[in-house]
Amino acid sequence: MNAVIDIGTNTLLLLIVDDALARVVDLCRFGRLGKGLDASGRLDAGAIARSLDICREYRRVMDEHGVRAPAVIGTQALREAANAAEFVAPAEQILGAKIEVIEGAREAELAALSVARTFPELGDHIVVDVGGGSTEFIAVVAGKVASAVSVKIGAVRLAERHCKHDPATADELRALEADIDRTLARLELPRGVPIVGTAGTATTMAAVKLALAAYDPDAVTGLRISPDSVRELYATLARATTAERKAMAGIEPQRADVIAAGIAIYARAMERTGAPVMIACDRGIRWGLVFERARE
């Protein structure tokens, strides 16, 4: 058995696979390490405690499956927080493994590898990995990564920065969209090619489209969503309260307060690039790390 843990701004993910790379355990827990980070530059004490509890749970699960040393990566929240060591040191002790805090370029590389292994037949495309604190844009042309960039917009960051009411006001949504547009304007992305959406925002969009009562990674992977459907879903969720979103099939309650901000990134990216479709992919950077380790 091999295990990888992805410690993100919103979630902590544990993936255990067997020697054939078949999924044995695939868990998602919400630590929200990035709570308040955009404003304070520091990890919140409650978020640290919550995330350490998740690490303890994951250590128990790994023990049950005979996994001694997982591969552990941390992303934007741990890159950015001035007090990241307050989480990293005890988490490493609990997990029995070093946490590799990866740069955005490495995050993009792992996302691209995961998509390439999941959809080997796919032509030119853009991988968009919307996280809680950052988003990676990877342009793949003729089977090769032509460009990869990580930018500091994400579902948690944008929701905290702009959405002060529940639901957000029209002015707040305009400010959120303008923030995204300013970031996208700096990027050189191919036009007219599909967007492959990895990570929780994209898979939640697919789960909502399928009205899934229980999340199914195999059902959401490969689901194609049109630009009109992405825009309509964004408009619907932006108008809804957090409580109303929690009641919708396909939305995990812990994502309800930030999901509209995450979908806004996809909606604006599709409009800017003229993407004909968004393809959902459950296999994000945790799977990229699994594939990379197997290749090595």
C-alpha positions in Angstrom: 0.0 0.0 0.0 1.1 3.5 -0.8 -0.4 6.7 0.6 -0.3 10.4 -0.3 -1.7 13.3 1.7 -2.5 16.7 0.1 -2.7 19.5 2.7 -4.5 22.4 1.0 -6.0 25.7 2.0 -9.5 24.2 2.4 -9.1 20.5 2.6 -6.8 17.7 3.7 -6.9 14.7 1.3 -5.7 11.1 2.0 -5.3 8.7 -0.9 -4.2 5.1 -0.4 -3.6 2.9 -3.4 -2.5 -0.7 -3.9 0.4 -1.8 -6.0 -1.8 -1.7 -9.2 -2.7 2.0 -8.3 -6.3 1.1 -7.6 -8.0 3.3 -5.0 -8.2 1.7 -1.6 -9.0 4.8 0.6 -9.8 8.3 -0.7 -10.8 10.7 2.1 -11.5 14.4 2.1 -11.7 16.4 5.3 -12.1 20.2 5.7 -9.4 21.8 7.9 -9.8 25.3 6.3 -6.2 26.0 7.1 -6.6 29.2 5.0 -9.3 30.7 7.2 -8.5 34.4 7.5 -5.1 34.0 5.8 -5.7 36.5 3.1 -6.2 39.3 5.6 -3.8 38.2 8.4 -1.0 36.4 6.6 -1.2 33.8 9.4 -2.8 30.4 10.1 -5.8 30.6 12.4 -5.3 28.7 15.7 -8.6 26.9 15.4 -7.8 25.9 11.9 -4.5 24.5 13.0 -6.1 22.5 15.8 -8.8 21.2 13.4 -6.3 20.2 10.8 -4.1 18.4 13.3 -7.1 16.4 14.4 -7.5 15.4 10.8 -3.9 14.3 10.7 -4.5 12.1 13.7 -7.5 10.5 12.0 -5.4 9.9 8.8 -2.6 8.4 10.9 -5.1 5.9 12.4 -6.4 5.0 8.9 -2.9 4.5 7.5 -2.1 2.3 10.5 -5.1 0.2 9.7 -3.9 -0.3 6.1 -0.3 -1.0 7.0 1.1 2.3 5.7 4.1 3.5 7.6 5.4 6.6 5.7 3.1 8.6 3.4 4.2 11.2 0.9 2.8 14.5 2.1 2.6 17.8 0.3 1.4 21.2 1.4 0.2 23.9 -0.9 -0.8 27.6 -0.8 -1.7 28.1 2.8 1.6 26.6 4.0 3.6 28.5 1.3 2.1 31.8 2.4 1.5 31.7 6.2 4.1 33.4 8.4 3.4 30.8 11.1 3.2 27.7 9.0 5.7 25.9 11.3 3.1 26.0 14.0 1.2 23.4 12.0 3.9 21.7 10.0 6.1 20.6 13.0 3.3 18.8 15.0 1.7 17.5 11.8 5.0 15.9 10.7 5.3 14.2 14.2 1.7 12.9 14.0 2.0 11.6 10.4 5.5 10.3 10.8 6.6 11.9 7.5 8.1 15.1 6.2 5.7 17.6 4.7 7.0 18.9 1.3 5.6 22.4 0.9 5.5 22.7 -2.9 5.6 25.8 -5.1 2.8 26.6 -7.5 4.8 25.4 -10.5 5.1 21.9 -8.9 1.4 21.9 -8.1 0.7 22.7 -11.8 3.1 19.9 -12.9 1.3 17.3 -10.7 -2.1 18.4 -11.9 -1.0 18.2 -15.5 0.4 14.7 -15.0 -2.8 13.5 -13.4 -5.0 14.8 -16.2 -2.6 13.3 -18.8 -2.9 9.9 -17.2 -6.7 10.1 -16.8 -7.5 11.4 -20.3 -4.6 10.1 -22.5 -6.6 10.7 -25.7 -7.3 14.4 -25.0 -5.9 16.9 -27.4 -4.9 20.5 -26.6 -6.5 21.7 -23.4 -6.1 23.9 -20.3 -5.9 22.3 -16.9 -7.5 24.6 -14.3 -6.9 23.6 -10.7 -9.0 25.9 -8.4 -7.9 25.5 -4.8 -8.8 27.4 -1.7 -5.9 29.9 -1.9 -4.5 29.6 -5.4 -5.4 28.4 -8.9 -3.1 26.7 -11.4 -3.5 27.2 -15.1 -1.6 24.7 -17.3 -1.8 25.0 -21.1 -1.2 21.6 -22.8 -0.4 21.8 -26.5 0.4 18.7 -28.7 0.7 16.6 -25.6 3.3 18.9 -23.9 3.0 21.5 -21.2 3.3 24.8 -23.0 2.9 27.0 -20.0 2.1 26.6 -16.3 1.3 29.4 -13.8 0.0 29.6 -10.2 -2.0 32.7 -9.2 -3.2 33.8 -5.8 -6.9 33.5 -6.4 -9.0 30.6 -4.9 -12.4 29.8 -3.6 -11.6 30.6 0.1 -9.5 33.6 -0.6 -12.0 35.3 -2.9 -15.0 34.5 -0.8 -13.4 36.0 2.3 -12.1 39.0 0.4 -15.3 40.0 -1.4 -18.4 38.2 0.0 -19.3 39.9 3.2 -23.1 39.2 3.0 -25.0 36.0 2.7 -25.8 35.9 -0.2 -23.2 38.3 -1.7 -24.6 41.5 -3.0 -24.4 42.5 -6.7 -21.6 44.9 -5.9 -19.6 42.2 -4.1 -20.0 39.8 -7.0 -18.9 42.5 -9.5 -15.8 43.1 -7.3 -15.1 39.4 -7.1 -15.4 39.0 -10.9 -13.3 42.0 -11.6 -10.6 40.6 -9.3 -10.6 37.4 -11.3 -10.6 39.2 -14.6 -7.5 41.3 -13.6 -5.7 38.1 -12.8 -6.7 36.4 -16.0 -5.7 39.4 -18.1 -2.1 38.8 -17.1 -2.1 35.2 -18.4 -1.4 34.0 -22.0 -3.8 31.0 -22.5 -4.8 29.2 -25.7 -8.3 29.9 -27.0 -11.0 27.6 -28.1 -9.7 24.5 -26.3 -11.4 22.5 -23.5 -10.8 23.3 -19.8 -10.2 20.3 -17.6 -11.2 21.2 -14.0 -9.5 19.4 -11.2 -9.9 19.7 -7.4 -13.0 20.3 -5.3 -14.7 23.2 -7.1 -14.8 21.4 -10.4 -15.9 18.0 -9.0 -18.6 19.8 -6.9 -19.9 21.4 -10.1 -20.2 17.9 -11.6 -21.8 16.4 -8.5 -24.4 19.2 -8.5 -25.1 18.6 -12.3 -25.6 14.9 -11.5 -27.5 15.6 -8.3 -25.4 13.1 -6.4 -26.7 12.2 -2.9 -23.3 10.6 -2.2 -20.1 11.7 -3.9 -18.8 9.3 -6.6 -15.4 10.1 -8.1 -15.9 7.8 -11.0 -19.2 9.4 -11.9 -17.9 13.0 -11.9 -14.6 12.2 -13.8 -15.2 12.9 -17.5 -18.4 14.8 -17.1 -18.6 17.5 -19.7 -20.3 20.8 -18.7 -21.1 23.5 -21.2 -20.1 27.2 -20.8 -23.9 28.1 -20.5 -24.3 25.5 -17.7 -21.3 26.8 -15.8 -22.6 30.4 -16.0 -26.1 29.3 -14.9 -24.7 27.3 -12.0 -22.6 30.2 -10.9 -25.6 32.6 -11.1 -27.8 30.1 -9.2 -25.3 29.5 -6.4 -24.3 33.2 -6.1 -27.9 34.1 -5.5 -28.4 31.4 -2.9 -27.7 31.6 0.8 -25.1 29.3 2.4 -28.0 27.4 4.0 -29.7 27.0 0.7 -26.5 25.7 -0.9 -26.0 23.2 1.9 -29.4 21.7 1.1 -28.5 21.1 -2.6 -27.6 17.6 -3.7 -23.9 17.4 -4.6 -22.6 20.2 -2.4 -20.6 19.2 0.7 -21.8 21.5 3.6 -18.2 22.6 4.3 -17.9 24.0 0.7 -21.2 25.8 0.7 -19.8 29.2 1.8 -17.1 29.4 -0.8 -18.3 27.3 -3.8 -19.8 30.2 -5.7 -16.5 32.1 -5.6 -14.7 29.0 -6.9 -17.1 28.5 -9.8 -16.7 32.2 -10.7 -13.1 31.4 -11.6 -14.2 28.7 -14.1 -17.0 30.9 -15.5 -14.6 33.8 -16.1 -11.8 31.6 -17.5 -14.2 29.9 -19.9 -15.4 33.3 -21.1 -11.9 34.7 -21.6 -10.6 31.7 -23.5 -13.7 30.7 -25.4 -13.5 27.2 -24.0 -16.2 25.0 -25.6 -16.6 22.7 -22.5 -15.3 22.1 -19.0 -14.4 18.5 -18.3 -14.4 17.5 -14.6 -11.6 15.4 -13.2 -11.5 14.0 -9.7 -7.9 13.0 -10.1 -6.1 16.1 -8.9 -2.6 16.7 -7.5 -2.8 13.8 -5.0 -3.1 11.4 -8.0 -0.4 13.2 -9.9 1.9 12.4 -7.0 0.8 8.8 -7.0 1.5 8.5 -10.7 4.9 10.3 -10.4 6.0 7.9 -7.6 4.9 4.9 -9.6 6.9 6.1 -12.6 10.0 6.6 -10.5 
